[in-house]
Amino acid sequence: MGVKIGIDVGGTFTDFLLFDGEGNTAIFKSPTTPDDPTEGVFAGLAEMAAEKGVTIAEFLKQVEVIVHGTTITTNAVLTGNGAKTGFITTKGFRDILNMRRGLKEDQYETKYAPPAPLVLRRFIQTVEERTDCEGRELTPLNRQDVQKVVEFFKQEKVEALGVSFLFSFFNPEHENKIGEILATELPNVYVSLSSEIIPQVRVYERNSTVALNAFVGPKLKSYLSSLKDRLESNGFQGVLLIMQSNGGVMSPEVAIRFAVNTLLSGPAGGPAAGISYANPHELKNLITVDMGGTSFDASLIMDQAPGITVEASIARHRVALPAIDIHTIGAGGGSIAWIDTGGILQVGPQSAGAQPGPVCYGRGGTKPTVTDADLILGYLEPGYFFGGRMGLNYEAASTAIAVEIAEPLQMDVVEAANGIYQVVNANMAAGLGVVSVSRGYDPRDFALVVAGGAGPIHAGMIARELEIPLIIIPKVSSVFCAAGMLMSDLRHDYVRTYAKPLAHADLKRLNEILAEMEEEAVSTLKREGIAEAQIVLKYSLDLRYEGQFNEVEVPFSINSGRDKVEEMQLAEITQAFDRRHDALYGYALPGVPSEIINLRLSALGITDKPAFKKTKFLGTDPSPAFKKYRSAYFDTAFREVPVYDGRLLGHGNMITGPAIIEETTTTIVVPPEYDLLCDTYDNYLMHPKGMALSGILEKLRRG
């Protein structure tokens, strides 16, 4: 097995995890370069090559796979800096896209403004055409209308177009015709057809998803084309894969066509990594958290399966394609501390980002951040940040906290820094509550898998707040999502609307639709180089009780014969729906008729995963890794605590809190109430004192 590299372009740093053919790992980081992310990517690749003593071209020839998560599309939406986009829809339905659902997300805020539109109203054009809710043509596509629209967009020099006609998911003929015309008349314009991107019911969600795909498509196409060309010109002959929001990966060609699938691709690698690092301990129920420089991402995993949602939003625009259910808040190492109009200390969501970064970076930042507070509290070493390659300015951080926080609140700098630390911890604990308590899960029944450069500094206090009994901190915590990308399979999700009462479903037609989706899925995976033996297909239905608005996704198994679903299976599906509804909402209505809304297929192309390498037992004594004592703040006072070199800690070493462990790209704070053990892969297990680790593991395994 050759070299595999996971790359995660974050808001502050670009993370790299390298797996060699023998199972060894190496972590690399380079500052993210927002103006041209390829610069940050190649800076990291050049560092890898230099460490091996070869040129970047010689190094890339050894690389078998690169899996890449990108924030290109995310940033385009968040900043409103996407393509100049037009939209074409059915006459009479021009304003659906920008009216959205007509609901305010904050119903108690009377002046809550809608988000900035992706497509200005003047760029939303209509054509005469109509298909009914059974897919029958009522009004032919008006070619004169189409030509007027084409001429308008030619004059306006749009870069992208979204096309979404009413009921095109039942009959895509009109969209296909206009797609052919646009390909001829506007060959350089990026075109997204709803019947290709998301052929399912619910007109606003479909329009929004298609508009997003068009809005970000040209930028992603330009970036991936540039990245591929640069990699190939430097000798790369391996496979480049792109991380998706659904937790799978895809080829660059598919990513360019379905750009909307990359909107949440960065954090989507986290759950896969969490599952991989919990597997050696036979743990199936996890909460993964990733605290980087800008944001804090939390995801809940039940029975080794992360939650999937089709109701994700970005910048308040709906994305109706499947995505891993990740709750994100503005809480990272670069999150800015500030005082609101009521005199209350707040942290985030604003971030100092990569430029200028926290005040202590010395890059021109003036606003105090979480990293500045961590430095003042002694959790970070001024001379050993980023493995000693970057110094931190203690005096500058102290001055910024004094001026912006301590003096206005009439407290000293240490109290203010501790306040920042406590507030951001409370914010993150609340974020974990959203993915657990608010959904009916007790966080005490889960292990917490912690990631991100800043995550291990705060993990113990978050777990203490929620009484989580076990914290897993992977050795590669600081590049967690990059690691998860290497653990992911190719995945493509397909959906077709089939709105019928379950009891009266036309099984012949239902099986025809499933067969069509399967054929498309298998064909796509084979084009991406996946052998048929490595293809796994998973089927599900979106069901709801008659009269309900929201549906529940219910997985089902298929028969190996010609018909995938037979009459006898409908009763089994109904029972599974009742159980699923009860688990989600606390009640079920057995005997009440249910109806199908959508048929779904998830197609997986199983990839070869890097294998973790077991390490030699080093004994329980961590003293060979001891560096020095350092003054660090716990609860109400500074204490002299031991500091250990994480590079020298390994299998079997046990550490009693309070203590600090310095890895090259992260720092682990072991609070006074916790002990820590290095497992057989040199990852860290942290748990409350007085509780036997074996007992904790056994309890969590039982669920």
Buried (B, 14 or more C-beta within 10 A) or exposed (E): BEBBBBBBBBBBBBBBBBBBEEEEBBBBBBBBBBEEBBBBBBBBBBBBBEEBEBBBEEBBBBBBBBBBBBBBBBBBBEEEEBBBBBBBBBBEBBEBBBEBEEEBEEEEEEEEEEBEBBBEEEBBBBBBBBBEEEEEEEEEBBEEBBEEBBEBBEEEEBBBBBBBBBBBBBBBBBBBBBBEBBEEBBEEBBBBBBBBBBBBBBBBBBBBBBBBBBBBBBBBBBBBEEBBEBBEEBBBEBBBBBBBBBBBBBBBBBBBBBBBBBBBBBBBBBBBBBBBBBEBBEBBBBBBBBBBBBBBBBBBBBEBEBBBBBEBBBBEBBBBBBBBBBBBBBBBBBBBBBEEEEEEBBBBBBBBBBBBBBBBBBEEBEBBBBBBBBBBBBBBBEEBBBEEEEBBBBEBBBBBBBEBBBEBBEBEBBBBBBBBBBBBBBBBBBBBBEBBEEEEBEBEBBBBBBBBBBBBBBBBBBBBBBEBBBBBBBBBBBBBBBBBBBBBBBBBBBBBBBEEEBEEBEBEEBBEBBEBBBEBBBEBBEEBEBEEEBBEBBBBBBBBBEEBEEBBBBBBEBEEEEBBBEEEBBEEBBEBBBEBBEEBEEEBBEEEEBBBBBBBBBBBBBBEBBEBBEBEEBEEEBEEBBBEEBEBBBEEEEBEBBBBBBBBBBBBBBBEBBBBBBBBBBBBBBBBBBBBBBBBBBBBBBBBEEBEBEEBBEBBEEE
